[in-house]
Amino acid sequence: MSERKPFLLRIDRDVLDALQRWANDDLRSLNGQIEFVLRRALDQAGRSSGRAPAPGDGRRGRKPSE
């Protein structure tokens, strides 16, 4: 497993609340959700580190309603 480095993040309350709701929907921790969103943004921008995704980076949780 890769080394994890603590990092203080100042974030708007509305953004944090939205991320928490999304994390709850995906059955992730808030920290895990923030890391998931950042990794996905890096991949989409072509700036990922090229290493394998960390465990839990895939979508988990409930299936969307049809």
Rosetta blueprint (number, residue, H / E / L):
1 M L
2 S L
3 E L
4 R L
5 K L
6 P L
7 F L
8 L L
9 L L
10 R L
11 I L
12 D L
13 R H
14 D H
15 V H
16 L H
17 D H
18 A H
19 L H
20 Q H
21 R H
22 W H
23 A H
24 N H
25 D H
26 D L
27 L L
28 R L
29 S L
30 L H
31 N H
32 G H
33 Q H
34 I H
35 E H
36 F H
37 V H
38 L H
39 R H
40 R H
41 A H
42 L H
43 D H
44 Q H
45 A L
46 G L
47 R L
48 S L
49 S L
50 G L
51 R L
52 A L
53 P L
54 A L
55 P L
56 G L
57 D L
58 G L
59 R L
60 R L
61 G L
62 R L
63 K L
64 P L
65 S L
66 E L
